[in-house]
Amino acid sequence: MSRLRAAREHAVTTKSTLTRDFKHLLSPTKLHGYAASVLVREPRPGVRQEDRIKHWNIVPGDKVRIINGPYADKNAVREVASINKLTNKVYIKGLPGKGRRATGAHLKPEHYSNLQLLVGKYEVPSSSGAPTIENVWATRLSTSKPFFIRKHGVWVWNRYAAATSVALPTSDKAADVPARKNRIRVPWPSTKKEAKTPKPGSYDTLPEDALAITWSPIHPSTPVDLSALEHLYIRHLHPTQSFFNPQPRQTPGANELEEAEAGPDLDASAPIEHFLAAELSNPHSRTKKQKRWQERLAAQTALKEEFIKREMQRARRTGPGTELGGRRITPRESRRIGTWKWQTALVKMKAEERQRRWVAQGGEETRKRRQERSARKLRRQAERLQTLVLAKEKNQCMKVVGLLSGGKDSCFNLVHCVQNGHEVVALASLQPPIGKEEIDSYMYQTVGQDAIEVVAAALDRPLVRRVIVGTAINQSSEYGERNTLGSVTGDETEDMYELLLTVKENYPEVEAVSVGAILSNYQRVRVEHVCRRLGLTPLAYLWQRDQAELLSEMIHSGLDAVLIKVAGIGLTDRHLGKTLAQMQPTLQKLNSLYGAHICGEGGEYETLTLDCPLFKSRIVLLETDSVIQDESNAGMVAYLRIKQAGLEPKETTSSHVIVPSTLDEQHAQIRDTVEEKANSTVKGGNIPVASHPPLAEVGASRRGRWVGVAGVHCRSPAIREQGVEAEVRDCFLRVQGESARPIVRWNNELINLPVLIDELAKHDLNLTHISHINVYISEMDLFARVNSVYGTFFGTSPPTRACIAVDLPPGTRVIMDCIAHAEDIIWKRQALHVQGISYWASANIGPYSQAVTVSTGVLPMPQRTESAYQVGGELFVSGQIGLIPAQMQLPSPASLAVESALAFQHLDRITTLIKSNSGRDWLPVAQGAIVWTAGAEHFDGARVAWGKYVEETQYHVPSLFVACKTIPKNGVIEVQMLQHTGLAFMKDQETGMLEDKCVVPDVNVVRAGNWLLSTITTENICVALFAVRDDAAGSSLLPQSLTELIKKSISTRLFYTANSATVDLVKLLLADSPSSQIPCRALGTQEEGWDVALVIFAVLDEREVG
């Protein structure tokens, strides 16, 4: 049986003995769930409906025999394992299926008609005359009328053996009893599982020891030895010995003998336990527990009677003066009042008893210790915050224009903009065409525009408005072109561009845009595209916040908003006009029941803000009208028409806006671990590279659809003299090809240069196919100048990037290498390019994406959709540094502990978001990591941080620690990681169908002498780390498998330290393979240091996966 067939059989097979419904009699198109989905694809989904058995009398657990077929044996008693009600098949234990999958998990089914049910063992006459005990089988079965037990949700009926294999004696009933009453009832198999008795452990008493007699009572006729009296025995115990191991007693004195004569007559051989029976008995025995419970119950009953008696006496004593609602209290009411007071007293007594026990068990001291520990933690956090000073830079506090819809999100994001030190100078809003109250827009909230002028007046800021004229033409996950920042003519996004362009003309000081996006990538991508074209910075402080937590923060901060539109399940027109505080329980319930978004990110509802901490006045709705657009079963669509609204003065109150913590709990542990364990001792040296081997020529390598270009640098001294901008431009033109070289027209001296190698163009690729780029520059001061040219070559969804300053050879300021994938469909490459500042993670500090996934599978034409390719294959993540997301600044003073925790937090949040955007549940598989540090003095801390991160994530992958010259923003650590999504489209070897399957990585580490080779293979991609020391003599010591990997490599990076002698030997291995040479100040892995290292990205199989 194929794997797919086995899965389909399992979906409709049951091991239950109960019948809960008769859905198996329906057609597959009327079934629900996974069983229906697999049956609809099944060419022959079971037998015909009219041939299916309704009342199954053979169920799992029954004893049967097979009377027909190859396994027929009328004497063998077999047990039913499971049944398939759609095919009338019964699976028998002990009958394996045929073929190479004939295991116990794949049983061979038998048809229902080939089986006979065991009735039981009966005494039947034999041919010899003596009765024998034989198995009796039912050859025909009948049933009683089924009935439904609502409490348990099952159908129940009795089954009878109407005919048996051996004729049994007739019933003792009268001859006129009908034949249907003269049948034998067959009981159903028991559904109760036998309780398993655990094996006795080392602390358990064995049964034979518990039953052993260790002491017998004293017989009255036993002679008494006066030396064994209780008080004498205890008095002569040695003070340093245990109570049950006394020292041998001495001869008693005269006074003791006289006292003994008056004592009781006891046996000297009796053990001490005899005298201390009450003290040694188990206080938690069942008898004592029951006795204590009875005493407590009696005390409670007596207390109840006391309360009732007291109330009745009070009623009689006060007489007619005691009234309840103008009448006299009756004895029955007095009893009820006494009972109520008694119950109240019991609750109080139980609370006092719990408090007493808590104090007796040391609870008070434990609470004090916890409070002191929390206070110390808060003091440490306060001290860190006091020393955590952000450096003053140009764009730290910006002038902001707020995109205003009037809803809760746009207003609350403005609150956070002010909270982070920015100044709101203007508001901007897009409205529907005149004569329309609402339009169906993918981008904008158009309902409530009647009151948008009132909201702007409440904020006391000027408002710029524009009419929406475009429609959602481009509805893909990307907006615009990948090679330019062009527009999409007629799209509604261009209305926002024109709106913000007008704002910039009227308010040229505006530097940033407030955006209230929480979850929508569609809105974020388009807003960021417009902002990038206009040179504005998006501020999206609500981005990726937990919606339940965010809604609570809005309510507690004083934001008052009402629902003005509903369009989700569970919401009706009666919810219009209700506040968020009133709707919070309903929204949480709808989220738990149907998965509705608590903040309405799925379009479930829209709001209008009446008050928030930034409002100078409060909005009052004077006249409204409810409009119902749709009353379908899927959910009502209705909105609130604002006919008249006004402002009223409000008191100035101090509001508390909650700002999320910079580090979550998991990554705060990385910070604490580094602070506790790391030190700053230099290991492995920190020497700048002075002598460099000759730079390798630029080259490209292709394996399948993967293409790698390495060693890209400018060779022309004339171009280098023009500045780093010209040098970067030349590097890209080497990558892109000569046909796009505008630099040729810049200077006539360049006409006579040799033609640049067209590395990507000769593989029919261009810059839009690049997935990842590594940029190595000589000085970090060149970072902004490099970005200014770098960004001109990319538009939407640029590749990921890592940019590091290293000790390049004199005269060379830029070296690049890249990995590209020749996807035949644009959807195969999905990018996460978040440019807005938020609390989520670090925004890009250059023209690059945070992550790019490349789907490596091949699908037939009907299945080639954007969502199908979001399963992904390789996951490239840009290098992450420890920026504080909300300010985009590093902690000051520099802190390796904080920066490393932030870098790993950014990495995890980026991976989580791109996984969420894919709509698939996959577990990322790490393939390799490079941890860059600004100098070797941070190696120890980086290793501690990486070790703690690996402990949390279980990412046991090839990891290299590299000490470089400087890191962007003058950080101390940057983390670069390559991952796989864990899923890939592959063909099933048996069915030939394309499926997304889990990928299991193959990790291998080989160490010999003075070199280390660590590889991890995922799908058909192998990422390898080879490290070697200078004292490894001769190429014979290098592994043969390394040579094979280099032949299949598309990207090889050679890292070398100062005065390394082994680099020439390793370069011999790379003679026929393009590579980039990166000088480093120190190299190491988690445990030790190295002199030369290779990081290899190899494609093992050139054929397409799938």
N, C-alpha and C positions, 0 to 999 in steps of 0.2 A: 504494500500500500504506500503511495507517495505521501510526502509530508503534508502537501496541501489536502489530499484526500483524507488523511488521518485527522487533520484539523477540522474538516467539515463533519466527519463522523463524530468527533468529540463534541462538537457544538450541539448536536441533536441527540446525544446519548445521555441517559440518566442512570444514576446508581441509587436513586431514592425508591423506597417501597411505597410511597404515598402518591396519590393522584390528586393534584391540586386544581387541574383544569383539563379541558378537552381540546386545547388549541392545536394539538397535533392533527386534528381532523380538518383544519382549515387549509386553504391553499397557501403556498409560500409567499404570495404577494400580500396576504393579509396578516402575516406574522410580523413580529417586531423584534428588534435586537440583533445580536450577532448571528444567531441561528438563521434568521431570515436572510441576512446579507450573504451568507455562504450558500444557502440553498437556492437563492435566485440565480447565482452563478453556476450552480451544479447542473450539468446536462440532464441528469435523471434524478430529480429531487424526491427520492423515495418511491413508494408504490402509489397507485391511484387513491384518491380520497375515499372512494366508496369501498376500497379493499382494506383500509386500515382498521385495526382492531380498536374498538371503543373502550371496553372494560377489560383491562389486562389482568388476568388471573395468575400469570407467572411473572414474578417480580424479583428483583435482586435479593439474594439470600435464600431463595427456594432451592430444594433438592429435586433434581430432574434426572431423566435418562434420555439418551438419544436413540431413536428407533429407526431412523433413515439416514442415509449418507455415509461418507467414508469413515466417520467416527462413531458409527452406530455400535452400541454395546448395551444390550438389555439388562446386564447385570451390574454395570458400573453406575454408581451414584455420583452425580456431579452437581456443583453449586453454580447458581446464576450470578454473574458478576455485574452485568448492566444490561439495559434493554434500549432499543432504538424504536420508538413508536412510529416513526415515519416510514421505516422500511420493514416493520414486523420482524426485526432480527433480534436475537438474544445472544449475548456474549457469555460464554461458558469459561469458568476458571479452569486452567490446565490445558486449554486448546489453543496453542499459538498459531498465528497466521503463517502464511507461506512466504518464501523469499528471504532476502538477506535481512529484512527487518522483523523476522519472526522472533520476537522477544515477548517477555511477560507483559509488557505495556501495550502490545498490539495483539489482541485476542481475535480469534476467528469467530465470526458470527454464525449462528445456526438459525434457521427459520423457525418461527413459532410453532408451525404444524408438525415439525420433526421431534417435538419434545413431549414427554408425559410427566406429570407432576406426581411426586411421592406423597401418598396419603399417610403412610406410617407402616409399622411392623405389626403384623397380625398372625394369630395362630390358625393355620389352615391345615386340613387333612392332606396326607400324602398317600402315595400309592401303596406304601407298606402298611398303612392303617394308623401309624403313630402320627400325631399332629406335629407340625414343624412351624418355626417362626420365619416368616418370609416378608419381603418388601411388597407392599401393595401399591399399584400405580393407578392413577386416574386416567381412564381412556376417554372420558367425556366429562366436561365441567359445566356447572350451571351456577347462576348467581341470584342473590336476592335483589330487591329493588334498591338502587343506590339512593343515599340521602346525604345532604351537605351539612357539615358541622361548621357553622360560621365562626365559632370561637377559634378553631385551629385552621380554618381555611382549607379543608380537605374533603374529598368525596369518600364515602365509606360504604361498603357492601360486604356481604358474606359470600364465600365461595363454597361450593359443594361438589363432591365426586358423584355424579349421576350414574357413572358406569366405571367399573374397576377391572384391572387385569385378572384378578382372581375373584371369583364369586364369593362374596361375604355372606354370612347368615343374615336372613331378613330381620327387620326390626320386630320388636316385641309388641308393636302396636296392633291394633285391631285390623282385621282383614279389609275393612272398608276405608282405611286411611289411604288417601291418594298417593300415587307413586312419587310425586314431587316432595311429599313429606317424608318419604322413606329413603332419604339420601344421607350421605356422610359429610359432615362439615369438616373442611380442611382449614386449620388455623393459618393466619398470616405469619411470616417470619418476624421474629422480635427485632425491634428497632433500637433497643437499649444496648449500649455498649458496656461490655464488662469492665468493671473498675480494675485498673492495673495496680497491683500492690508493689510499691517501690522496694528495691533491694535495701536491706538494712545497711546503714552507714557505720562509720567508726564511733559515732556518738549514740547509736541506738542500742537498746538492750535486746539480746536475742531471746526468743520464746523459751528456750530451755533454761536460760538463766533466770527469767522472770518466774518460772514455775518451780525452781529449786527451793527446797525447804532449808532455810538457814537458821531458824530458831523455833523451839517448841515451848509452849507455856510451862510454868512451874507446876509440878504435881504436889498436892498437899502433903503427901507422905515422904517427900524428899527431906533428908536431914538438913538442918540449917547451920551454916557456918557464919558465926558472928562477925568475922573479919570482912564480910562482903556487904555490910550495911551501906546504904546509899551515901549517907553523910560522911562516913569514914572513907569510902572509896574515892569520893570527889576531893576530900580534904588532903589525901596523900598523893594526889596527882602532881607530877613535877611541873613547876610553873612555866618552864620553857618548852614543854612538849605539847603536842596536839591533844585536844580533848579526848580523842579516840585512840591515842597511843600512849597510855600512861607508863611511868616507870614502875619497876617491881617495888611493891610496898614493903616497908620494914615491919618488924615485930611490933604490934600495937602496945601502947603503954597501959598502965593500970587504970588511969581515968578513962581512957578510950574503951577498955573492956567493960568497965562499969556502965558507960553510956550504951555500949552495945547490948548489954543484957536487957536494957529497957527498950531497945529498938525493935522494929518489925522482924519477923522471921522470913528471910529471903534466901534464895539459892546463891551461893558464891560464884557459881559458874554462869550466872545470867549476865549477858552483855550490857554495856551502858545504854544501848538503844532501848532496853526494856524500861528504864527509868525516865527516859526522855522521849517517850513515844509521841506525846502531844507536840513537842518542839520540833521533832524530826519529820513529822508527817507533811505531805504536800499541801500547801495552802491553796493550790489551784486545782485540787482534785474536783471531780464532777460533783461529788456529794457535798463538799464544802461550798462550791459555787452555788449549788441549788439551795443550800441552807441560807446562804447570804442573800440570795435573790428572794427567798420566801420572807426573810426578816425585813428586807427593804420594802417588799410589797405590802406586808402587814403594817409597817410604819406609815407608808403612803396612804393606805386605806384608813388607818386611824386618824391621820391628819385631815383627810377629806371629811370624815365624819365630824371632826372637831370644827372645821370651817362651816359646815352645814348647820351644826348645832348652834354655833355662835350667831349665824345670820338669822336663824329662826327665833332664837331668844331675843335678838335685837328687834325683830319685827313685832313680837308679842309685847316687849317692854315699851316700845314707843307707841304701839296701838294705832289709832286712826291718824296720828300725826305723820306717820311714814307713808308717803304716797309715791306712786310711780305713774307719771302722766296723769295726775289728778285723781288717782284711785289708790286703794289700800293694796299693799303687797301681799299676795297669797302665799301659803306655804310652798306651793310648787315653784313659784318664782324665787322665794327665799332659797330653796334648794339649788336652783340654777345659778343664782348669784354666788352662793357658797362654793359651788363646783368651779365656777369661773375664777374666783379668787384662789381656790386651791391650785388650779392649773397654773395661774400666774406665779404663785409661790413656788411650785415645783420647778418652773423654768429658772427662777432666780436661784433656787437652791442648787440646781445642776450647774449653773454658771459659777456659783461660788465654789462648788466642789471642783470644777475644772480648774479654777484659778488656784485653789489650794494645792491641787496635785501638781500644777505647773510650777508653782513656787517650790514645792518640795522636791521636784525633779531638777531643780537648778535652772528653771526657765528665766528667772529674773537676771541671773548672772549672764546667761547666754545672750539675752537681749541687750544687756549693757555692752558685752563684747562686740556684738554686731554693730551697735550704734557707734562705738568707738572706731571700729574698722571702717564703717561708712564715712565717718567724719574725717578720718585720715585720708581716705580716697578722695573725698571732696576737696580737702586742703591741697593735695597733690595736683588735682585738676586745676584748682584755682591758681596755684603757683605756675603751672604750665601756661595757663591762659594769660597770666600777667607778663610772662616772658615771651609770649607768642605775639610778636609785633610784625605787622605787615609793612613792607617797604613802600614808601610813597612813590608811585609811578604815575604815568600820564593818564591812563584810563581807569584808575581805581575807582573814582567817583565820576559818574557821567551824567549828562543831560539826557533825559529820557522822554520819548513820546510813547504814550500808552495806546495800544490797539484796544479800543473799547467796544464791547458788545452790550454792555449793561448788565451782564451776568455776573455770577459770583466769582468765576475763575479770573476774568480780566481784572476785576476790582481787587481781589485778594493778591494777585501777582503784583499789582501796583503797591500794595501795602508792603510786600517783601522787598520791592525795589527801594522804597524809602528806608526800610529797616536796614538794608545793606549800604546805605550812604548815598544813593543816587537821588537825583532831583527830577521830578516830573514837571516838564515845562509845557506840554501840550498833549492833546488827546486826538485820536483819529478813529473814524468809524466809516464802514461801508453800509449803505442802505439799499433796500430793494427799489426797483423802478417806481415812479410815481403812479399811484392807483393800485398798487399791490401791497398788501399788508405783510405777506410772507412769500418767499420763493424757496424752492428745493435746492439748497446749495450744499456742496461738499465741504466748503471752506468756512462759511460765515454763519453766525446766528443772526437771522433777520427778524425773528419775532421780537417784539418789545421795542422796536425802533421808534414807536410813537413817544416813548419816554426817554430817549437817549439824550435829548437836549437837557432834560431835567437832571439826569445823572451827571452830565458835565457841569451843570450849574452847582450841584451839590459838591462836586470836587473842586469847584472854583478854578477851573483851567479852561483855556480856549479849546474849541472843538473844530476839527477839520473833517468835512464829510464829502463823500463821493458816491455816486450811484453805480450799482453793479450792472455792467452791460455784458460781461462775458459769461461763458458757461464752462463746465468741467470738461474740457476737451482732452487734456492729458490726465488720465486717471491711474497711471501706473505708480509704482513705488518710487520711481525717480522722476525728476522734473528737469527738463532741458536736456542739452547734449553733454556728453562726457568730455568732449574736447574743447568746448567753449561755454561761456556763460550767456548763451543766447536766450531769447524769450520764446514763448509759444503764443502765436497770434490768435486772438479771440478767446483765450483761456481766462477764467475769472481770477486767476492769480495775478494777471497783468493789471487788474483794477487796483490791487493792493500796491503794486509798483508805482502806478500813477499817483495813488493817494499819498504814499510816503515821499515821493518825489516832490509833491506840492508842499508837504510838511517841511522838507529840507530847504525849499526855496523861501518859505516864510520864516522858518526858524533854523538858520544855518548852524546854530550851536548844538543841535541835536546830534548825539553820538550813538544812542542805543534805542532799542525798541522793546517795550514790555509785551510779552506774549503769554497768554494764560493756558497754553497747551499742557495737558496732563499725560495723555496716553496716545494721542493720534499722531502717528508718524507721517500720515498724509499731510496734515496741516504744518507740522514742524518742518518737513523738507521744503515746502513751498515758501514759508515765511523766511527760512534761512537762505534760500536761493535769492529772494528779493533783497534781503539785507546785505548779502555778499555783493550783489551788483551795485548797491548804493553805498557800500562802505560803512554799514551800520552793524552794531553788535546786538544780537538777540539776547534778551534777559528772560529766561523761562524757569523761574524758581519753583514752579509746581511740577516740573517735568519728572515723571516716573515716581511720584510720591505715592505712598499707600493711600488708597482712596478713603477707607474708613477713618484712618488717622487724620487725613487732610480735612475731611468734613467736620470732625470734632474740633480741630484747630480753628476752622472758620467760625464755628458757633461760639467757641470760648473767647475768641478775639473780639467779639462784638459785631461781627458781620451779620446783617439781617437781610436775607433775600427770600423772595417768595417765588413759587412755581408759577410760570406764565404759559408753559406748554407741557403737555404730557403725550408721549408716543411710545409707551412701553407696557409690557404685560403687567397687570396688577394696578395700573394707574388709570384713573378716570377723571372726569371733569370736576368731581367733588374735591379733588386734591388741588385744583387751581386756587391760587391765592394763599395757600398755606406756607408757613415759614419752614426753613431748613430744620430748625429745632423741633417743630411739630412733626416733620416728615422723617426725621432720622430713624426712629424705630421701624417705620414702614419700609424705608429704603434698605435697612439692614436685613429685614425679613425677606424682601424680594431678592436680595443678593444671595441669601442662603438657600432659597427655594429654587430660583431660576437662573442664578448667576448674573443678575442685572448689576450694572455698574452703579456703585453707590453715589458717585459724583456725576452720573449721567453721561459718561464718556461714550456710551453706545447710542446716544440720541434718545435715551429714555425720557428726559425732561430738560427744559430750559428754565432759567431763572432771571429775575430782575432784582438788582440790589437796591434796597431801600436805605441802608445805612451801613457804614463801615468806618474804621478808625480814621480814614483820610477825609471823610465827608465833613464839610463845614456846616451843612444843614441836613436834616432828615427828610426823606421823600415820603409823601402821603398820597395814596391812591384815592382820589375823590370819586371817580366813576369808572366802572369797568363793565365788561360784557363778555360772557363765555361763548365761544364759537366751537362747535363740534364739526370736525372735518370727516371723520371716519369712525364707525362704530362696529368694526369687524371683530370677529372672535379673537384674532391675534392680539388685539389691544386697541383701546380707543385713542384717537388722535384728536386733541382739542387744544385750543390756546385761549389766552385771556387778552381781549382787546382793551388797551388803555385809552379811555376816552378823555379823561382829565386827571392830571396829577399836579401836585404842588409841593412846596418846601415849607418846613417849619423849623424854627430854631432848635438847636440841641445843646445840651450842656457839655462842656469840654471835660471829658473823662480820660483817665489814663488807661490805655488798653495794653494788654500783654500779648505780643505775637510770639508764638513758639517757633524757634529756629532749630531745625534738625541738627543733631550732633554731627561733627565732621567725620568721625569714625564710628562704624557700627561695632557691636560687641565682639564679633568674631575677629575683626581686624585690629581692634584695640588690644587684643591679646598678643598680636604680633608686635605692636609697639611696646607693650609692657615686657615681653620676653627679650626684645633687643635691649631695652634700657637696663634690664637686670643682668644679662649674660654677656653682652658684647663689650669689647674693649677696643682701644685704638692703636694697638701695637702694629707696626708695619711687618708684614710677612711677604716674602717673595720679592722684596725690593720695590722701589718706586723710581726707576731710572728712566728718563726720556730716551727714546730711540734716536741715536745719533747717526749710525751707519745703516743704510737701507740697501737691499738687493735691487737690481734693476726692475722697474715696474713692468708687469706683464702686459702684453698687447691686449687690446680690447677683442673679445671673442664671444661667440654665441654657441649654445648647445641646445639641441632639440631631441626630446624623447616623447613620442606620441604627440599629444596636444600641448605638452609643457615646453616652454622655451625659457632659457636663462641667458642673460647677458651680463658679463663680468668685466672688471678692470676698465670701466669707462672713465677716461680722464682726457684732459686737453694736452695735446702734444706740441702745439704750435707756440713758440715763445712770443710771436707777434700778437696772438690772441690774448695770452696771459698778461701782456703788458697793458691791455685795454681795461683790465679790472676783473674782479671776480664775477661780475654779471656776464661779461662776454665768455668767461670760462665755463660758467654753468650753461649758457646758451649753447656753447660748442659741445658740451657733454650730451645734452638732450638731442642735438642734431645728429650726433654720432649714433644715438639710440634710434632716432626716428628715421634717419636716412637723408641723403644729400638733396633729394628733390624738394625738401621743405626748409632749406637752409637760407634764411634771410641774411645771415651774417656775411655771405659772399658779397652782398651789395653794400656792405658797410664800409669796407676798406679795399681799395684796389690791390693792395699787396697780397690779399688772400686769394686772388684768382689763380696764382701759380702753385698753390698748395696741392698736395696729393688728394685725390678723391677720398672722402671719408667712407669707412665701411658701413654699408647699409644693413645693420645687424637685424633689426626687426622687420624691415620691409622685404628682405629676401625670404622671410617666412610668411609673407602676406599678413603681417601684423602691424599695428600702430600703437601709440601710447595708451589708447583706451583699453587695450588688452592686458596692461600691466596690473598685476595683483599686489605686488609689494616692491618697494624701493629702499635700499640702504644708501644713505648719503654720509660721507666722511669728509669733514672740512678741517682745515688746519687751525683755525681760530674760531671760537664761539662768537666773537664780535662780528663775524661775517654772516651770522644766522639770518638777520633781517634782510640783508642784501640778497642772500641766496633765495629766500622765500619770495622776494619780489619778482624774480625771474622765474622761479620754479612754478609759481601759481599761474603764469600765463599759458602753460602748456596743458592745463587740466580744467575741466568744467565741473559737471555734476559727478558725484561719486568718484573722487580721485582714489588712487591706490593708497594702501597703508604705507607707513614710512617710519624709519628710525634714523635720527640724525645725531651724530656724535663728533666731537672734536678730538682728533688724534694727531700724533707727531708725524705728519706726512713728509715725504722727501722735499728738500728745498725746491722752490719754484712751483710746486703743485699745491693747489689750495682746495681742490674738490676731486673726489673719487666716488663713483657710483656703481652699483650693480642692481639688477632687478630680476624678478621672476614674472613671467607672463603665461597666460593660458589662452590658447586659440579656440575660444568657445564659438560654436557655430550659431548660438542663439544668445541674445543679449541678456536674457533672464538667468543664464547660468552663473552670472557674476552678480552677487548682491552685496551692497555696501551699507555700512552704518556710518553716516557722516553727520555727527551732531556738532553744531557750531555755537549753540546757545549756552550761556552761562547759567548754571543751575546748582542745586545741592546734590545732584545725581553723581556725576563724575566729571573729570577734567574735560573741558571743551578743547577743540583742536587749537594749537598755537601756531599752526601753519596750514597750508593747503593740502591736507591729507585726511583720509578717513580713519575712524577708530578701528574698524574691522572690515574685512572683505571675506566673503565666503564664495568658493568656486565649486560648483556642482560638477562632478567628474563622471556622472552617469549618462547613458544614452537612452532616450525614450523614443518610442514610435510617435509619429506625427500627431495622432489624436490626443496623446497625453502630454504634449509639450505646452504646458501652461506655466504662468509665472509662479503660482503656488506650488506646482509640482517640483520646480527646481529649487525651492527654498529649503529643501532638505539638506542641500549643501554637501560638500566633501571636505576640502581643505579650508581652514579658518585662519587667516592671517590677522594678527593684532598688532597695531602700532606700538612702538616703545612708549611706556608709561612712566612719567615722573611724578613726584609727590606734590602736586599742586593742590591747594585748598580750592575745591570746585567753585564755591560761591564768589571768591575774589580772584581766582586764577593767579594766585601768588604762592610762593613757597613759604613755609614757616620761617620766621626770623626770630632768633638766630637759627642757623641751619641745624636740623635734627635728623640724623639718620633713622632713628626709631620711628618718628612720625612720617617722614617721607617714604620709607619702605612700606609702612602699613598703608599709606594712601595709594602708593603705586599698585600694590596687590589688590586693594579694594577697587580701584579703577578697572583693573584687569578683569576681576570677577563680575563687576556690574556690566561691563561691556559685553562679556560672554553671555550673561543672563538675558540682556536685552535683545541681542541678535538671535538668541534661542527663542525668546518670546515672539519676536517678529516672524519667525519661520512658521509658527503654528504647529510645530512638531515637538514631541517630547523626546529629546535626545540628551545623552550624557556626553559632554565634551571629553575628548581624549587628547591629552597633552602629548606633543611629539618632540619638543625641544625648547630650551630656554637659554637666553643670554642675559646675564645680570651685569650691567655696566656700573662701575663706581668711579667717582672723580678722585683717582689716586688709590694706591694700594692700602692706605691707612684705614679704609672703610671695608676691607675684605672680611674681617671678622664679623662685623655687624651685618653685612650682606649675607654671609653664610648662615648666621643665626636666624635672620628673617626668612631666608629661603627654606631653612630646615623646618621652622614653625609652619610656614605656608604648605610645605609638602605634607607635614603631619596632619593638617586640616583637610587638604584636598586629595591626598594620596597620589600626587603627580610625580611618580618616580620615573623621570625622563632624563635624557642627556642634558646636563646643565653646565654652562661655562661661565666663570666669573672673569671679567675683563676690566682691568684698571686703565682708564683712558685719560686724556688731557683734561677736558671739561665736558659738562653735560648742559643741555639747554637750560636757560634761566639760572645757571650756576647751581644746579641741584647736585646732590651727592650720590644719587642712585637712579638708574633707569632700567626697567624690566621689559624685555622683549621676548615674546612667546609665540610659538607656532602650534596650532591645535588642529584637531579633526573633529567634525561634528559627531562622530560616532555612528552615523548612518550613511549609507550609500546605496544608489540604485544598482542592483546586480541581478543577473539572471539566475533563477533557480536551476540547479543542475538537472533536476528530475523533470520539473514541469516546463522549463524554458520560459516561464513568465518573469517579467521584470518586477521586482519588489524592492522596497527600501528596507535594508537589513542592518542589524547591528554589526559594527566592525570591532573585532577583538585585536588589540595591538600585540605584537610579538617583540618582547624586550630581550636584548642580549648584551652582556657585558663581558669583554675578554681583556684580561690583564696579563702581561708577560714582561718581566724585566722592567724596563724604563718607559713603557708605552701603555696606553689605555685606549681601547676601542669600545665605545658604547653605541648601540644602535637600537632604534625602535621602528618597527615596520607596521604601517597602518594602510589597509587596502593594498595598493601597489606603490606606495610612497615610503621610502626609507630615509629617515633623518639620522645622521651619524655624527658622532663627536670622536675625533682621534686626537690624542694628546701625547706628547713625547718630550723627553728631557735631552739635554745636550750630550749626556754620556751614553746615549744609545748608539753603539758603534756598528756601522755597516747596514746596508739595506736588507741584508738577510734576516735581520731581527724584526723587520716590519711585517705585519700580517699580510698574507696573500689576499684575504677577503677585502682589504682596503683598496687594493688595486682594482678589483672587480667593481667596487662601489664607485670609484673615481671614473671608470669607464661609463657608468650609467648615470653619472651626475649631470645635472643641469645648472647647479649653483654650488660653487665651492668657495669658501672664504678662508684664507690663510692668515692666522693671527701669529705674530712673532714678537718676541721681547728684544731688549737691547743686547747686542753682541751675541746673538744666538748663532751657534755654529751648525745647528741641525736644520736651519731653514733652507739651505742650499740642497740638502739631501731630500727634503720633502718636496722642494720645487721640481726635482727630477721626476717625481711621481706625477706632477701636474703638467708635464711638458706638453701633452696633447689635450689637456682639458682647460677651458677658460676658468680663470680664478681672479679673485680680488685679494690684494695683499694689504693687511691692516696692521700697522705697528701698534704695539701695546706697551704699557709700562709694567704690567704684571699680568700673569695668567694663572688660573687655578680652577679646580673643581671643588666639590663640597669638602673633600678631605685633604687635598694636597695641591702643591703648586707645580706648574709646567713651564716649558720654554717655548714650545711651538704647539699650535692646535689647528685642526681642520674642522670646519662645520660644513657638512655635505647634505645637500638636498638631492636625492637620487630617485629616478623613476625606474622601477625594476622591470616593468613590462610595458613595452611601447604600445601594445594594443589598448583600445578603449576599455575601461571598466564597464561591465555590463554586456 
